[in-house]
Amino acid sequence: MEKILFRKLILDISLRALIITFTIGLIVWIIQAANYLDFVIDDGHNFTIYFYYNLFNFPKIIHRILPFVFAISVFFELIKYEKNNELLIFWTTGITKKRFISNLINFTLIVMFVQILIGSVISPSSQLKAREFLKNSNMDFLPNLIKQGKFIDTVSGLTIFINEKTDKNSFKNVYIQEGNILDLNSNNNQIIYAKEGFLDSKDKKIFKLIEGKIISTNNNRLISFEFDKIDYDLSKFESRTIKIAKMQELPSKKIIECAISLTKNVSYREEMFLCDFQSLKNINQEIYKRFIKPIYFPILTLTCCFLLTFSKVENNFSIKTIKVFLYIFLILVLSEISMRYLENSKLLFILVMVLPVILYFLIYNFLTLKVRYD
């Protein structure tokens, strides 16, 4: 009987958490997707890259909202059980409140490890995969960004200006600049002017230019020559979009190795990111988000269990319920702001790391004292 009761409770909490998670997650994902439209509008990537980049960023959203969603799910399920007299079934079958809390904590520990798995493995690898889509993209949407009377500097080292657009892929008075023509020390700078330009109908990365002039630098000299027709290749240029992996996209193993090396004052070389003392704060914060912050899950569950210390028949039931909700909110805020104090100090780092463990035992002992006779 006890197993059936707890199985139903866990199922109800899980179902509520899943519904809220994917509802809020979908809303955040849509808003985020709207913000990422710059990849198409300003950076010249096609909609396939845009879609995959957004899709692989979804686990990051789940990891971010799960602590709040889980706490809310436990909170409202316990209130629902109390109002429907379903908690009485637990007490009348001989289940003590202390045992009820212990079983709920055991379930929370499973959720905590799932959160660690998402934060340390799934989310970083999916974000890194999304970054690889940008890195390997070939700017095949760039031609659609070329507009009349507008300077296009979407790609690094290239500026295009079109005076008049006569057709979908036909232009007049085309101005193209590579690099800085005033820098005579570089041999990669040039200005191209053409009376007409056409984008190849088969390969829109080829810009066919007609009747123009090229001015370029070579051995500290300016060289110019005229042409009747040339093919200008746009595929060699890259977007300004950041393609280097960010800290939250790096594998956990590499971050931990870097942190240990910096602690021991041992050099650590890594191609994916710069491991130095200036980045130690960001590294500590990332370790905290992935491995320490999930420890607040059992604390949130314990706080929700204070709902068991009073019943719906009490006159101040609503006020006490609101107080418990505020305590949950304060713990969520504490778990967020603690990360801000992770400086290069080893002592402060250790204090922030052990804080959730200390809080757990303090709240657990206080709660069990309040329900020891129930």
C-alpha positions in Angstrom: 0.0 0.0 0.0 2.8 2.4 0.9 4.6 1.9 -2.4 1.3 2.5 -4.3 0.7 5.8 -2.5 4.2 7.1 -3.0 4.2 5.9 -6.6 1.1 8.0 -7.3 2.6 11.0 -5.5 5.8 10.8 -7.5 3.8 10.3 -10.7 1.7 13.4 -10.0 4.7 15.6 -9.2 6.6 14.3 -12.3 3.6 14.9 -14.6 3.1 18.4 -13.3 6.8 19.1 -13.6 7.0 17.8 -17.2 4.0 19.9 -18.3 5.3 23.1 -16.7 8.8 22.5 -17.9 7.9 22.0 -21.6 5.3 24.8 -21.4 7.7 27.4 -20.0 10.6 25.9 -22.0 8.7 26.3 -25.2 7.8 29.9 -24.4 11.4 30.8 -23.6 12.6 28.9 -26.6 10.3 30.9 -28.9 11.5 34.2 -27.4 15.1 33.1 -27.7 14.5 32.0 -31.3 13.2 35.5 -32.1 16.3 37.0 -30.6 18.5 34.7 -32.7 16.9 35.9 -36.0 20.0 38.1 -36.2 21.8 35.0 -37.5 19.7 35.3 -40.6 18.9 39.0 -40.9 22.4 40.4 -40.0 24.8 37.4 -40.2 23.7 35.8 -43.5 23.1 32.2 -42.2 20.3 30.2 -43.8 17.2 29.0 -41.9 18.5 25.5 -41.6 21.5 26.6 -39.5 19.1 28.9 -37.6 16.7 26.0 -36.8 19.5 23.6 -35.7 21.2 26.3 -33.6 17.9 26.9 -31.7 17.0 23.3 -31.4 20.4 22.3 -29.8 20.1 25.2 -27.3 16.8 23.7 -25.8 18.6 21.5 -23.2 20.2 24.7 -21.8 16.7 26.2 -21.2 15.5 23.0 -19.5 18.6 23.0 -17.2 17.9 26.7 -16.4 14.3 26.4 -15.4 14.1 23.0 -13.8 14.9 24.0 -10.2 12.0 26.5 -10.2 9.7 24.1 -12.0 10.4 21.2 -9.7 10.0 23.3 -6.5 6.7 24.7 -7.8 5.5 21.2 -8.7 6.2 19.7 -5.2 4.7 22.8 -3.5 1.4 22.7 -5.4 1.0 18.9 -5.3 1.4 18.9 -1.5 -1.3 21.7 -1.3 -3.6 19.7 -3.6 -3.1 16.6 -1.6 -3.9 18.5 1.6 -7.0 20.1 0.2 -8.3 16.8 -1.2 -7.6 15.0 2.0 -5.2 12.7 0.2 -2.5 13.2 2.8 -4.8 11.7 5.4 -4.5 8.4 3.5 -0.8 8.4 4.2 -1.2 9.1 7.9 -4.1 6.6 8.4 -2.0 3.8 6.8 0.7 4.3 9.4 3.1 6.3 7.3 4.8 8.9 9.6 5.6 12.4 8.3 9.3 11.8 8.8 9.1 8.7 6.6 7.0 10.7 4.1 9.7 13.4 3.9 12.5 10.8 3.6 10.8 9.1 0.6 10.2 12.5 -1.1 13.9 13.3 -0.6 14.9 10.0 -2.2 12.9 10.9 -5.2 14.4 14.4 -5.2 17.9 12.9 -5.2 17.1 11.2 -8.5 15.9 14.5 -10.0 19.1 16.1 -8.7 21.3 13.6 -10.5 19.3 14.1 -13.7 19.9 17.9 -13.4 23.6 17.2 -12.9 23.6 15.0 -16.0 21.8 17.7 -18.1 24.1 20.5 -16.8 27.4 18.6 -17.0 27.0 16.5 -20.2 23.8 17.0 -22.2 23.6 20.8 -22.2 27.3 21.6 -22.9 27.5 19.0 -25.7 24.3 20.2 -27.4 25.4 23.9 -27.2 28.8 22.9 -28.6 27.1 21.1 -31.4 25.0 24.3 -32.1 28.2 26.3 -32.2 29.7 23.8 -34.7 26.7 24.4 -37.0 27.7 28.1 -37.1 31.3 27.3 -37.5 30.7 25.0 -40.5 28.1 27.1 -42.2 29.0 28.6 -45.5 27.0 31.9 -45.5 24.7 30.7 -48.3 22.1 33.3 -47.2 24.4 36.3 -47.7 23.2 37.2 -51.2 19.7 37.8 -49.9 21.2 40.4 -47.5 22.5 42.6 -50.4 20.1 45.5 -50.6 20.0 48.8 -52.6 21.6 51.8 -51.0 22.9 49.8 -47.9 26.4 49.0 -46.7 26.6 45.3 -46.0 29.4 44.4 -43.5 28.0 41.1 -42.3 31.1 39.2 -43.0 34.5 39.8 -41.5 36.8 41.8 -43.8 34.3 42.5 -46.5 32.0 45.6 -47.2 29.5 45.6 -50.1 27.5 48.6 -51.3 24.9 48.5 -54.1 23.7 51.7 -55.6 20.8 50.2 -57.5 19.1 46.8 -57.5 17.5 46.3 -61.0 16.3 42.7 -60.5 16.4 40.0 -57.9 20.0 39.1 -58.7 21.0 42.1 -60.8 22.7 45.2 -59.6 24.2 48.5 -60.8 27.2 50.5 -59.5 28.6 47.8 -57.2 31.3 48.7 -54.6 33.3 46.0 -52.8 36.0 46.5 -50.3 38.2 43.8 -48.8 40.2 44.8 -45.6 41.6 48.3 -45.1 42.9 49.7 -48.4 44.9 52.3 -46.4 47.0 49.6 -44.9 49.8 49.2 -47.4 51.6 46.6 -45.4 48.9 44.0 -46.2 48.6 42.3 -49.6 45.0 41.3 -49.0 43.3 44.7 -49.3 41.5 45.8 -52.4 38.6 47.9 -53.7 36.5 46.7 -56.6 34.0 48.9 -58.5 31.8 47.6 -61.3 29.0 49.2 -63.3 27.0 46.0 -63.2 26.9 42.9 -61.1 25.0 39.6 -61.3 24.6 36.8 -58.8 25.1 33.4 -60.5 21.7 31.7 -60.9 23.2 28.3 -60.1 25.8 29.3 -57.5 24.8 32.5 -55.7 28.2 32.6 -54.1 29.7 33.8 -57.4 29.3 37.6 -58.0 29.7 38.3 -61.8 31.0 41.8 -62.2 31.0 43.7 -65.5 33.1 46.8 -66.6 34.9 47.9 -63.5 38.2 48.7 -61.8 40.3 47.0 -59.1 42.6 48.9 -56.7 44.8 46.7 -54.5 47.9 46.8 -52.3 51.1 44.9 -53.2 54.5 45.3 -51.6 53.6 48.7 -50.1 52.3 49.9 -53.4 48.8 50.7 -54.8 48.0 48.8 -58.0 45.0 49.4 -60.2 43.7 47.8 -63.4 40.4 47.7 -65.3 38.4 44.7 -66.3 35.5 43.8 -68.6 34.2 40.8 -66.6 35.4 38.9 -63.5 33.9 36.4 -61.1 34.1 37.4 -57.5 33.9 34.5 -55.0 31.8 35.3 -51.9 32.2 31.8 -50.3 35.7 32.6 -48.9 34.4 35.0 -46.4 33.0 34.1 -42.9 30.3 35.7 -40.8 31.0 37.9 -37.8 29.1 35.5 -35.7 31.2 34.3 -32.7 32.3 30.7 -33.5 34.7 30.1 -30.6 33.2 27.9 -27.9 31.9 29.8 -24.8 32.5 28.5 -21.2 29.1 27.0 -20.9 29.7 25.0 -24.1 32.9 23.3 -22.9 33.1 19.7 -21.7 33.0 19.3 -17.9 36.2 17.2 -18.0 38.2 20.0 -19.5 36.8 22.7 -17.2 37.6 20.6 -14.1 41.2 19.8 -15.4 41.7 23.5 -16.0 40.5 24.4 -12.5 42.7 21.8 -10.8 45.7 22.9 -12.8 45.2 26.6 -11.8 44.8 25.6 -8.2 48.1 23.8 -8.3 49.8 26.6 -10.3 50.4 24.1 -13.1 50.1 25.2 -16.8 47.3 23.7 -18.7 47.1 23.9 -22.5 43.8 23.6 -24.3 42.9 24.4 -27.9 39.2 25.0 -27.1 39.6 27.8 -24.6 42.2 29.9 -22.7 42.9 28.4 -19.3 44.5 31.1 -17.2 43.9 32.9 -13.9 41.9 35.6 -15.5 39.3 33.0 -16.5 39.3 31.2 -13.1 36.2 33.1 -11.8 34.2 32.0 -14.9 35.5 28.4 -14.5 34.4 28.3 -10.9 31.0 29.7 -11.7 30.5 27.0 -14.4 31.5 24.2 -12.0 29.1 25.7 -9.5 26.2 25.7 -12.0 26.8 22.2 -13.2 27.6 20.3 -9.9 26.8 22.4 -6.8 23.6 24.3 -7.7 21.6 21.0 -8.1 22.3 20.2 -4.4 19.7 22.9 -3.7 17.0 20.5 -5.0 16.7 18.5 -1.7 16.7 21.8 0.2 13.7 23.0 -1.9 11.9 19.8 -1.3 12.5 20.1 2.5 11.2 23.6 2.4 8.0 22.4 0.6 7.6 19.8 3.3 6.9 22.5 5.9 3.4 22.4 4.4 3.0 19.1 6.4 3.4 21.0 9.7 -0.1 22.6 9.4 -3.5 21.6 8.0 -6.2 23.3 5.9 -8.6 23.5 8.9 -6.4 26.2 10.5 -7.5 29.8 10.1 -4.1 31.0 8.9 -3.6 28.2 6.4 -3.3 30.6 3.5 -0.8 32.8 5.3 1.4 29.9 6.3 1.3 28.6 2.7 2.4 32.0 1.4 5.3 32.0 3.9 6.5 28.6 2.7 6.3 29.8 -0.9 8.5 32.9 0.1 11.0 30.6 1.7 11.2 28.6 -1.5 11.7 31.8 -3.5 14.5 32.9 -1.1 16.3 29.6 -1.5 16.1 29.9 -5.3 17.5 33.5 -5.1 20.3 32.3 -2.7 21.3 29.5 -5.2 21.6 32.2 -7.9 23.4 34.9 -6.0 25.9 32.5 -4.4 27.4 32.1 -7.8 28.2 35.8 -8.1 30.6 35.6 -5.1 32.8 32.9 -6.6 36.0 34.9 -6.9 39.6 33.7 -7.2 39.7 33.2 -3.4 39.9 29.5 -2.5 38.3 30.0 0.9 35.3 31.8 -0.6 35.0 29.1 -3.2 34.9 26.4 -0.5 32.4 28.3 1.6 30.0 28.7 -1.4 30.4 25.0 -2.2 29.6 23.7 1.3 26.8 26.2 2.0 24.0 24.0 0.5 25.1 21.0 2.4 25.1 23.0 5.7 21.6 24.4 4.9 20.3 21.0 4.1 21.2 19.5 7.5 20.0 22.6 9.4 16.6 22.6 7.7 16.3 18.8 7.9 16.9 18.7 11.6 14.5 21.6 12.3 11.8 20.0 10.1 12.1 16.5 11.7 11.8 18.1 15.2 8.5 19.7 14.2 7.0 16.4 12.9 8.7 14.0 15.3 5.4 13.2 17.0 3.3 12.9 13.9 
